[in-house]
Each structure stands twice: as C-alpha cells, then as structure tokens.
Amino acid sequence: MSTASDITLAAADRLEQATHSGHPTSPVRDILGSTDIPAAYAVQDELTLRRTARGAKVVGRKIGLTSAAVQQQLGVDQPDFGVLFDDMAYADGADVPAGILLQPKVEAEVAFVLAKDLDGDLSLARVRDAVDHAVAALEIVDSRVADWDITIVDTVADNGSSALYVLGSTQLRLDEFEPKDVEMSMTVDGEVVSKGNGAACLGDPLEALLWLARTAQEYGDPLRAGQVVLSGALGPMAPVVAGSSVHAEISRLGSVSINFTEENA
C-alpha cells in the first residue's frame, strides 16, 4: 500500500490548519509546484481520507472551472473537481452561520442526482441515462487560501475551493427539459449579482458531467448511483457576508435560496 508523500502531507497540513484555525493560509503551489495537477489531487485525496476518518460521508462531487473566462484567468484549459460530503448540505431557505466560513462566495448551478453508476465506456448517452433528476442548486465556495490567490493547483488541493451547497425542491427528469437551455438569475439582498445560462457551463452541464465521469474514473473513483453532482456555475460567483440573503432562479428548475446569519454556530 502506498503512503502519502511528505509533499502531499505538508500541503494537506497547511490547508487543514487554515480550516481549523479560521485563518486563510498562503498558497500551496510553493510546495506542489504550479502545474502538477495530479499532485494537487493527491492532496485532495489525503484531506478526504482525514475527513471521512472523522465521520463525514462522501455524497458526490462538484465541478469547477467550467467557464472559459475563468479558465483563461487561471491559465488552464480544463475544469477541476472536488468532493461533496454529507455535512456540506444545507436545506433550501436555511440559515448558514457565516462564522464557519472564511471568505465565501456563492454561485448558482444545475445539480444532477444519479440513478446509475458511471463507469466503463462512457458517452453523453450513458450520462443522460444515468441521471435520475436535476435540481437548481447554490454552491458556497470558500478558499482556504488568503485573498483567493489561487492557481488550479491551489484550488484542486483545496477540494475545489468548496464549502457548502443547497439543493432546490423542484426535480425534473432529463426528458422534461434541456440543461443547456436554462436561464439563471441570482440576487444577493434583492440585487441581481449574477446572470447566465446552461451553455456557460462547458456548453452544456451534461458535457460537464461527462467530463467528470471520465476524469473520476481515470483517478480510480467513479461516480456512483445516488451521488449528487454540482455541474458548475451558470454565471459569475458573488461574495457574501453575514446578513446576506441569496436567491437564485433557474428556468424550469425553479428557485433556491440561503441566508447567512451573524451567529458562528
């Protein structure tokens, strides 16, 4: 059995300390190098092992860097992914204690719930067939790296800069709508802060899901029935603070919202 390298452990320790202390840290690319994406996923795997050892359960994945503009900004030509845990989920309309977050931002997206495993020979048709239903979702992203000073290596190691997520209540099958055709509008405290559409997510959220299914299989951990997949932002993310109320409307899929409270717990 292989063991984590000293480099992997050093980067994981730095990110974990930021989480536990509540203080963002310096980027981990000085440890991992700025282009070694497999090394960054090794750090993500190490942090996943630590989190599950403390009792958390893996319930799905999130896809990031699905926007061409964001890819260009970070100098990359591919998306990335992170792991969703059961303790990251909040109910639609719930209150989130802002004090558990470091420097949060919110984005709206389409989430898929899988009815079948996605492994073996994968195609867009296989992906469509594996989806049980889709819902509107909010992802609360939160970098453990100070001032969001990240490259793809930093965000991959930091579990895709993930924090929390919220699923809406309207569930649609893929024979009832096309994810690439949806329109999204998100407000913070009643002000529109983000607009976009399904085509902004790798041209089609289902293409993003296909990319994830193939990549997860390559890394030895295929997507499984029952898992949730956040397919990527439909528009720009927006910062939030204690007291912010976020509401997103995604055509056909309805609405989803979350509130950030002053309390720390």
C-alpha positions as CSV (number, residue, x, y, z in Angstrom):
1,M,0.0,0.0,0.0
2,S,1.4,3.4,-1.0
3,T,1.6,6.2,1.6
4,A,1.2,9.9,1.1
5,S,4.4,11.7,0.3
6,D,6.0,14.3,2.5
7,I,5.0,17.0,0.0
8,T,1.3,15.8,0.0
9,L,1.2,15.8,3.8
10,A,2.8,19.2,4.0
11,A,0.2,20.8,1.7
12,A,-2.6,18.9,3.4
13,D,-1.5,20.0,6.8
14,R,-1.3,23.7,5.7
15,L,-4.9,23.6,4.3
16,E,-6.3,21.7,7.3
17,Q,-4.7,24.2,9.7
18,A,-6.4,27.0,7.8
19,T,-9.8,25.3,8.2
20,H,-9.4,24.6,11.9
21,S,-7.9,28.0,12.8
22,G,-10.3,30.0,10.8
23,H,-7.5,32.0,9.2
24,P,-6.7,31.6,5.5
25,T,-3.2,30.4,4.6
26,S,-0.6,31.1,1.8
27,P,-1.0,29.1,-1.5
28,V,0.2,25.5,-1.6
29,R,1.8,25.9,-5.0
30,D,5.1,26.7,-3.4
31,I,5.0,23.1,-2.1
32,L,3.4,21.3,-5.0
33,G,4.6,23.4,-7.9
34,S,2.3,25.5,-10.1
35,T,1.5,22.9,-12.8
36,D,1.4,19.5,-11.0
37,I,-2.4,18.8,-11.1
38,P,-2.0,15.1,-10.1
39,A,-0.1,16.2,-7.0
40,A,-2.9,18.5,-6.1
41,Y,-5.5,15.7,-6.4
42,A,-3.3,13.6,-4.1
43,V,-3.6,16.4,-1.5
44,Q,-7.4,16.4,-2.1
45,D,-7.4,12.6,-1.6
46,E,-5.4,13.0,1.7
47,L,-7.8,15.6,3.0
48,T,-10.8,13.4,2.0
49,L,-9.3,10.5,3.9
50,R,-8.9,12.6,7.0
51,R,-12.4,14.0,6.8
52,T,-14.0,10.6,6.3
53,A,-12.0,9.2,9.2
54,R,-13.7,11.9,11.4
55,G,-17.1,10.6,10.3
56,A,-18.0,12.5,7.2
57,K,-19.6,10.6,4.3
58,V,-18.9,11.3,0.6
59,V,-22.2,12.0,-1.2
60,G,-21.0,13.3,-4.5
61,R,-18.8,15.7,-6.4
62,K,-18.6,19.3,-7.6
63,I,-17.2,20.5,-10.9
64,G,-15.3,23.8,-11.0
65,L,-13.6,26.0,-13.7
66,T,-16.4,25.3,-16.2
67,S,-16.3,28.8,-17.5
68,A,-14.0,29.7,-20.4
69,A,-13.4,33.1,-18.9
70,V,-12.3,31.6,-15.5
71,Q,-10.1,29.0,-17.3
72,Q,-8.4,31.9,-19.1
73,Q,-7.9,33.8,-15.9
74,L,-6.1,30.9,-14.2
75,G,-4.2,29.9,-17.4
76,V,-5.8,26.4,-17.6
77,D,-7.7,24.5,-20.3
78,Q,-9.7,22.1,-18.2
79,P,-12.2,22.0,-15.4
80,D,-11.5,20.6,-12.0
81,F,-13.5,18.7,-9.3
82,G,-13.9,18.4,-5.6
83,V,-15.7,16.1,-3.2
84,L,-19.1,16.7,-1.6
85,F,-19.6,15.5,2.0
86,D,-22.9,15.0,3.8
87,D,-22.1,17.7,6.3
88,M,-21.8,20.3,3.5
89,A,-25.5,20.2,2.6
90,Y,-28.0,22.8,3.8
91,A,-31.7,22.8,3.2
92,D,-33.3,25.2,0.7
93,G,-34.0,28.5,2.6
94,A,-31.9,27.6,5.6
95,D,-29.7,29.8,7.7
96,V,-26.0,29.4,7.5
97,P,-23.8,30.7,10.3
98,A,-21.4,32.9,8.5
99,G,-18.7,32.4,11.1
100,I,-18.0,28.9,9.9
101,L,-16.7,30.3,6.6
102,L,-13.6,32.2,5.8
103,Q,-14.1,34.2,2.6
104,P,-17.3,32.8,1.0
105,K,-18.7,33.4,-2.4
106,V,-21.9,31.9,-4.0
107,E,-22.7,30.6,-7.4
108,A,-25.9,29.1,-9.0
109,E,-25.8,25.9,-11.0
110,V,-27.6,22.8,-12.1
111,A,-27.2,19.8,-9.9
112,F,-27.7,16.2,-11.0
113,V,-28.7,13.2,-8.9
114,L,-27.5,9.9,-10.3
115,A,-29.6,6.7,-10.6
116,K,-26.8,4.6,-12.0
117,D,-23.1,4.2,-11.7
118,L,-20.9,5.9,-14.3
119,D,-18.0,3.7,-15.2
120,G,-16.8,1.7,-18.1
121,D,-17.3,3.0,-21.6
122,L,-18.7,6.5,-21.1
123,S,-20.6,8.7,-23.5
124,L,-23.1,11.5,-23.4
125,A,-25.9,9.0,-23.9
126,R,-24.7,7.0,-20.9
127,V,-24.5,10.1,-18.8
128,R,-28.1,11.1,-19.8
129,D,-29.3,7.6,-19.0
130,A,-27.6,7.7,-15.6
131,V,-29.3,10.9,-14.3
132,D,-32.3,10.4,-12.2
133,H,-33.2,14.1,-12.0
134,A,-31.8,17.6,-11.9
135,V,-32.5,20.4,-9.4
136,A,-31.4,24.1,-9.0
137,A,-28.5,24.5,-6.7
138,L,-26.4,27.0,-4.9
139,E,-22.7,26.3,-4.2
140,I,-21.0,28.2,-1.4
141,V,-17.3,28.2,-2.3
142,D,-14.7,29.3,0.2
143,S,-11.0,29.3,-0.4
144,R,-8.6,28.3,2.5
145,V,-6.0,30.4,0.5
146,A,-5.8,34.0,1.6
147,D,-7.3,36.6,-0.7
148,W,-8.3,33.9,-3.2
149,D,-4.8,33.9,-4.5
150,I,-5.2,30.6,-6.3
151,T,-4.0,28.7,-9.4
152,I,-5.6,25.4,-10.5
153,V,-3.1,23.5,-8.2
154,D,-4.2,25.5,-5.1
155,T,-7.9,25.1,-5.8
156,V,-7.7,21.4,-6.6
157,A,-5.7,20.7,-3.5
158,D,-8.3,22.7,-1.5
159,N,-11.1,20.4,-2.6
160,G,-12.2,22.7,-5.5
161,S,-12.5,25.6,-3.0
162,S,-15.7,24.0,-1.9
163,A,-17.6,24.7,1.4
164,L,-21.4,24.1,1.3
165,Y,-24.2,23.5,-1.1
166,V,-28.0,23.8,-1.2
167,L,-30.4,21.9,-3.5
168,G,-33.8,23.3,-4.6
169,S,-37.0,21.3,-4.3
170,T,-38.2,21.1,-8.0
171,Q,-37.0,17.9,-9.5
172,L,-37.0,17.4,-13.3
173,R,-36.1,14.4,-15.4
174,L,-34.0,15.0,-18.5
175,D,-36.9,14.2,-20.7
176,E,-38.7,17.2,-19.2
177,F,-36.0,19.9,-20.0
178,E,-32.6,20.5,-21.5
179,P,-30.0,21.7,-19.0
180,K,-28.1,23.7,-21.7
181,D,-31.2,25.8,-22.3
182,V,-31.8,27.1,-18.8
183,E,-31.5,30.7,-17.8
184,M,-30.3,31.8,-14.4
185,S,-30.6,34.9,-12.3
186,M,-29.1,35.2,-8.8
187,T,-29.7,38.0,-6.3
188,V,-28.0,39.0,-3.0
189,D,-30.2,41.0,-0.7
190,G,-32.6,41.6,-3.7
191,E,-30.0,42.9,-6.1
192,V,-29.1,41.0,-9.2
193,V,-25.5,40.0,-8.9
194,S,-25.2,37.2,-11.5
195,K,-26.9,36.1,-14.7
196,G,-26.1,33.3,-17.0
197,N,-27.3,30.2,-18.8
198,G,-26.7,26.5,-19.2
199,A,-24.5,27.0,-22.2
200,A,-22.0,28.9,-20.0
201,C,-21.2,25.6,-18.3
202,L,-18.8,23.9,-20.8
203,G,-21.5,24.5,-23.4
204,D,-23.9,22.1,-21.6
205,P,-24.0,20.9,-18.0
206,L,-24.3,17.4,-19.3
207,E,-20.9,17.8,-21.0
208,A,-19.5,18.9,-17.7
209,L,-21.0,15.7,-16.1
210,L,-19.4,13.6,-18.9
211,W,-16.0,15.2,-18.3
212,L,-16.3,14.5,-14.5
213,A,-17.4,10.9,-15.1
214,R,-14.4,10.2,-17.3
215,T,-12.0,12.0,-15.1
216,A,-13.2,10.5,-11.8
217,Q,-12.9,7.1,-13.4
218,E,-9.3,7.9,-14.5
219,Y,-8.5,8.8,-10.9
220,G,-9.9,5.5,-9.7
221,D,-13.1,6.7,-8.0
222,P,-16.0,6.5,-10.5
223,L,-19.3,8.3,-9.9
224,R,-21.9,6.1,-8.2
225,A,-25.7,5.8,-8.1
226,G,-27.3,8.1,-5.5
227,Q,-24.5,10.7,-5.7
228,V,-25.1,14.4,-6.2
229,V,-23.1,16.3,-8.8
230,L,-22.9,20.1,-8.9
231,S,-22.2,20.7,-12.6
232,G,-20.6,24.1,-12.5
233,A,-21.5,27.8,-12.3
234,L,-24.0,29.2,-14.8
235,G,-22.7,32.8,-14.2
236,P,-20.3,34.8,-12.1
237,M,-19.9,34.0,-8.4
238,A,-20.7,36.7,-5.9
239,P,-19.2,37.4,-2.4
240,V,-21.4,37.2,0.6
241,V,-21.1,38.3,4.3
242,A,-23.0,37.8,7.5
243,G,-26.5,39.1,6.9
244,S,-26.6,38.3,3.2
245,S,-29.6,36.6,1.7
246,V,-29.1,34.8,-1.6
247,H,-31.9,33.7,-4.0
248,A,-31.4,32.1,-7.5
249,E,-34.0,31.4,-10.2
250,I,-33.2,28.8,-12.8
251,S,-35.8,28.5,-15.6
252,R,-37.8,25.3,-15.4
253,L,-36.0,24.2,-12.2
254,G,-37.4,27.0,-10.0
255,S,-35.7,28.7,-7.2
256,V,-33.2,28.0,-4.4
257,S,-32.1,30.3,-1.6
258,I,-29.9,30.6,1.5
259,N,-29.3,33.1,4.3
260,F,-26.1,33.9,6.1
261,T,-26.5,34.7,9.8
262,E,-24.3,36.6,12.2
263,E,-24.0,33.6,14.6
264,N,-20.9,31.5,14.5
265,A,-22.6,28.2,15.2
